[in-house]
């Protein structure tokens, strides 16, 4: 985005915030550290700015490992009061707002802050959609533009999102401005060692067991170019895990040597499967997910497919084969 246009959009957002006394911040369903970190960081900053601000998510169980972030346990699931301004964060389309999407769509004063430039359909009145490494980096840009001084909690919230969505600055979406943003946030007292441990390394015992079984199930397709794994509802019950514990399986699966694409299939309910894909080199997993109504980034995307598991698997592998220009035969 051209710098002048970026400043114009940031000015629009500032004006919208200045005119509103109450602000609802909505993050996406099945939230990750970036959605939570960006939402909480911006919420705390707006409170410092003198606004009434609250964070909401269409998810009854926010991942336990993220609740140490300031305000994490105050994220609402039911939106009773009305708010003068609604801000959607990290939502590539309006449906990622879950049950809040209809009220958001009907509201006259809305902002979308999102870094999914390929699939975002600019559904808000003001759309701040740019190819940043994370929504947290974008939230930081808003905070700086409004001359709000972050404190250690705000900085920690935002840093959590940046280090997660860049995979500790190892993903292809990492840019020089990602490092600059992280460097600025460090100046506010972020304990990067403790934060990295809690966000990346510290795993519950049920999650470790679920990861173990998922790694055992990895299968290779298309001559090893695609690595795929899966978990069923019965696995959550067996290991005492939750759907949040399947987050990151695609990233781990991409570690297989020679794999250009990685796929994790996680059952969310009977005959409903959440697909998460990761890619490297020239692999375009976003185009695969768009076949099924999903989206994301070129090397990180997701979608939902309904049906029997083996039918879902066949459809997915066919779409992957089309993208790789290699026929798939079940």
C-alpha positions in Angstrom: 0.0 0.0 0.0 1.3 3.4 -0.9 2.5 5.4 2.2 0.2 8.3 1.4 -2.8 6.0 1.1 -1.8 4.2 4.3 -1.8 7.5 6.2 -5.2 8.4 4.8 -6.7 5.1 6.1 -5.0 5.5 9.5 -6.4 9.0 9.7 -9.9 7.6 8.9 -9.6 5.0 11.6 -8.4 7.7 14.1 -11.4 9.9 13.2 -13.8 7.0 13.7 -12.3 6.2 17.1 -12.3 9.9 18.1 -16.0 10.1 17.4 -17.0 6.9 19.2 -17.1 6.5 23.0 -17.8 2.8 22.9 -15.8 0.3 20.7 -16.3 -3.4 20.2 -13.3 -5.3 18.9 -14.1 -8.7 17.3 -11.5 -11.3 16.6 -12.0 -14.4 14.4 -13.4 -17.8 15.4 -10.9 -20.4 16.6 -8.6 -17.5 17.5 -4.8 -17.8 17.5 -2.2 -15.7 19.3 -2.2 -13.0 16.6 -6.0 -12.5 16.7 -6.0 -12.4 20.5 -2.8 -10.4 20.8 -3.9 -7.7 18.3 -7.3 -7.4 19.8 -6.2 -7.2 23.4 -3.3 -4.9 22.6 -5.6 -2.4 20.7 -8.3 -2.7 23.3 -5.9 -1.7 26.2 -4.5 1.1 24.1 -8.0 2.5 23.4 -8.8 2.4 27.1 -5.7 4.4 27.7 -7.0 6.8 25.1 -10.2 7.3 27.2 -12.5 4.9 25.3 -14.8 2.2 26.5 -13.5 -0.8 24.6 -14.2 -4.6 24.9 -13.0 -7.7 23.0 -15.4 -10.4 21.7 -15.0 -13.7 20.0 -17.4 -16.4 18.8 -15.6 -19.0 20.8 -16.6 -20.2 24.2 -13.2 -21.7 25.0 -10.3 -19.3 24.3 -7.1 -21.4 24.2 -5.9 -21.7 27.8 -2.3 -21.0 26.8 -3.3 -17.5 25.7 -5.2 -16.5 28.8 -2.1 -15.2 30.5 -2.1 -12.2 28.2 -3.5 -9.0 29.8 -7.3 -9.0 29.5 -7.5 -12.6 28.1 -10.0 -13.8 30.6 -12.3 -10.8 29.9 -12.9 -11.7 26.3 -16.7 -11.8 25.8 -18.7 -14.4 23.9 -22.1 -12.6 24.1 -22.5 -9.0 22.8 -25.5 -7.5 24.7 -24.8 -3.8 24.6 -24.6 -1.8 21.5 -21.3 -0.1 20.5 -20.7 3.1 18.5 -17.8 1.5 16.5 -17.0 -2.0 15.6 -13.5 -3.1 14.7 -12.9 -6.6 13.1 -9.3 -7.8 13.6 -7.6 -10.6 11.6 -10.8 -11.6 9.9 -10.2 -12.4 6.2 -14.0 -12.3 5.5 -17.1 -11.3 7.4 -18.0 -15.0 8.2 -14.8 -15.3 10.3 -16.7 -13.1 12.8 -19.0 -16.1 13.5 -22.3 -15.2 15.1 -21.4 -11.5 15.2 -21.2 -11.2 11.4 -24.8 -10.2 10.8 -24.8 -7.4 13.4 -21.4 -6.2 12.1 -22.6 -6.2 8.5 -25.7 -4.2 9.5 -23.8 -1.6 11.5 -23.0 1.7 9.8 -19.7 2.4 11.6 -17.2 -0.5 11.1 -13.5 -1.0 10.6 -11.6 -4.0 9.2 -8.0 -4.5 10.2 -6.6 -7.5 8.4 -3.5 -8.8 6.6 -5.2 -11.4 4.4 -4.9 -9.3 1.3 -5.7 -12.1 -1.2 -9.0 -13.1 0.1 -10.3 -10.1 2.1 -13.4 -8.7 0.3 -13.3 -5.3 2.1 -16.5 -5.8 4.0 -16.3 -2.8 6.4 -16.8 0.9 6.0 -13.1 1.5 6.6 -10.8 -1.2 5.4 -7.2 -1.3 6.6 -6.1 -4.4 4.6 -2.4 -4.6 3.9 0.3 -7.3 3.5 1.8 -7.1 7.0 3.3 -10.1 8.8 0.4 -10.0 11.3 -2.6 -8.2 12.5 -0.7 -7.3 15.6 1.8 -5.4 13.6 -1.1 -3.5 12.0 -2.7 -2.8 15.4 0.7 -1.4 16.5 0.7 1.0 13.5 -2.7 2.3 14.6 -1.6 2.8 18.2 1.5 4.7 17.0 -0.4 6.8 14.6 -2.7 7.8 17.5 0.3 8.7 19.7 -0.8 6.2 22.4 2.2 5.2 24.5 2.2 1.4 24.9 2.9 -0.1 28.3 4.5 -3.5 28.9 1.1 -5.4 28.7 0.2 -3.8 25.4 3.6 -4.5 24.0 3.5 -8.1 25.2 0.1 -8.7 23.6 1.3 -7.4 20.2 4.6 -9.2 20.4 2.7 -12.5 21.0 0.9 -12.0 17.7 4.0 -11.0 15.8 6.3 -13.9 16.9 3.4 -16.4 16.3 2.4 -15.3 12.8 6.0 -15.0 11.7 6.8 -18.4 13.3 9.5 -16.7 15.3 10.6 -14.6 12.2 11.1 -17.7 10.1 8.1 -17.5 7.8 8.2 -15.9 4.3 5.8 -13.2 5.5 8.6 -11.8 7.7 9.9 -8.4 6.5 12.3 -5.8 7.8 9.4 -3.9 9.3 8.5 -7.0 11.3 11.9 -6.8 13.0 11.5 -3.1 13.4 8.1 -3.4 15.1 9.5 -6.1 17.4 12.5 -4.0 18.2 10.3 -1.1 19.1 8.0 -3.3 21.3 11.1 -4.6 23.2 11.7 -1.1 24.4 8.6 -1.3 26.5 9.9 -4.2 28.6 8.6 -7.3 26.9 10.2 -10.4 28.4 10.8 -12.1 25.0 12.3 -15.3 26.6 9.2 -15.9 28.8 6.8 -14.9 26.1 8.3 -17.2 23.5 8.3 -20.1 26.0 4.6 -19.6 26.8 3.4 -19.0 23.3 5.6 -21.4 21.3 7.2 -24.0 23.6 5.0 -24.6 26.6 2.5 -27.3 25.8 -0.1 -29.0 27.9 0.2 -32.7 28.4 -3.0 -33.4 26.4 -1.7 -31.3 23.5 1.6 -33.0 23.5 -0.2 -36.4 23.3 -2.4 -35.1 20.4 0.6 -33.8 18.6 2.3 -37.2 19.0 -0.5 -39.1 17.4 -0.8 -36.6 14.6 2.9 -36.8 13.8 2.6 -40.6 13.8 -0.2 -40.4 11.2 1.7 -38.2 8.7 1.4 -39.6 5.1 3.2 -38.4 2.0 1.5 -37.8 -1.3 2.6 -36.7 -4.8 6.1 -38.2 -4.4 6.7 -36.6 -1.0 5.7 -33.1 -2.1 2.7 -33.0 0.2 2.7 -34.2 3.9 -0.7 -34.7 5.5 -2.0 -35.6 8.9 -5.4 -35.7 10.7 -7.2 -35.8 14.1 -10.7 -36.9 14.8 -13.2 -36.0 17.6 -12.5 -39.3 19.2 -8.8 -38.3 19.6 -9.8 -35.2 21.6 -11.8 -37.4 23.9 -9.1 -40.0 24.2 -6.3 -37.6 25.1 -8.4 -35.0 27.0 -7.5 -32.4 24.4 -9.6 -29.7 22.8 -9.9 -28.4 19.2 -7.5 -25.6 20.2 -4.8 -28.2 20.8 -4.8 -29.0 17.0 -3.5 -25.5 16.3 -0.1 -25.6 14.7 -0.2 -29.2 13.4 0.2 -28.0 9.8 3.4 -26.0 10.7 4.9 -29.1 12.4 3.9 -31.3 9.4 5.7 -28.9 7.0 9.0 -29.9 8.8 9.0 -33.1 6.8 12.0 -33.0 4.4 11.1 -32.4 0.8 7.5 -31.3 1.6 6.3 -28.3 -0.3 2.8 -28.3 1.2 1.6 -29.5 4.6 -2.0 -30.3 5.5 -3.8 -30.9 8.8 -7.4 -32.1 8.9 -9.1 -31.6 12.2 -12.6 -32.9 12.7 -14.8 -30.2 14.4 -18.1 -32.0 14.4 -19.8 -35.0 12.7 -18.9 -34.8 9.0 -17.3 -31.4 9.3 -13.5 -30.9 8.9 -11.3 -27.9 9.5 -8.4 -27.8 7.0 -5.2 -25.9 7.7 -2.5 -25.7 5.1 1.1 -24.4 5.0 3.5 -24.1 2.1 7.0 -23.3 1.2 8.9 -22.2 -1.9 6.4 -21.5 -4.7 3.5 -23.5 -3.3 0.2 -21.7 -3.2 -2.0 -23.2 -0.5 -4.4 -20.3 -0.6 -5.6 -21.2 -4.0 -6.3 -24.7 -2.8 -8.3 -23.5 0.1 -10.2 -21.0 -2.0 -11.7 -24.0 -4.0 -13.6 -24.8 -0.8 -14.6 -21.2 0.1 -11.6 -20.6 2.4 -8.6 -18.4 2.0 -5.6 -16.8 3.8 -2.1 -16.2 2.6 -0.1 -17.8 -0.2 1.8 -20.0 2.2 -0.7 -20.2 5.1 -4.4 -20.8 4.5 -7.4 -22.7 5.7 -11.0 -23.8 4.9 -13.8 -26.1 6.0 -15.0 -29.1 4.1 -18.1 -31.2 4.9 -18.6 -34.8 4.3 -17.3 -38.3 5.1 -13.6 -38.1 6.0 -12.4 -40.2 3.0 -14.6 -38.1 0.6 -13.1 -34.9 2.2 -9.6 -36.4 1.7 -10.2 -37.2 -1.9 -11.6 -33.8 -2.7 -8.7 -32.1 -1.0 -6.0 -34.2 -2.7 -7.6 -33.6 -6.0 -7.6 -29.8 -5.5 -3.9 -30.1 -4.4 -3.1 -32.1 -7.5 -4.7 -29.5 -9.7 -2.6 -26.8 -8.0 0.6 -28.9 -8.5 -0.5 -29.8 -12.0 -0.2 -33.5 -11.0 -3.3 -35.7 -11.4 -4.5 -37.4 -8.3 -6.1 -40.9 -8.4 -7.8 -42.1 -5.2 
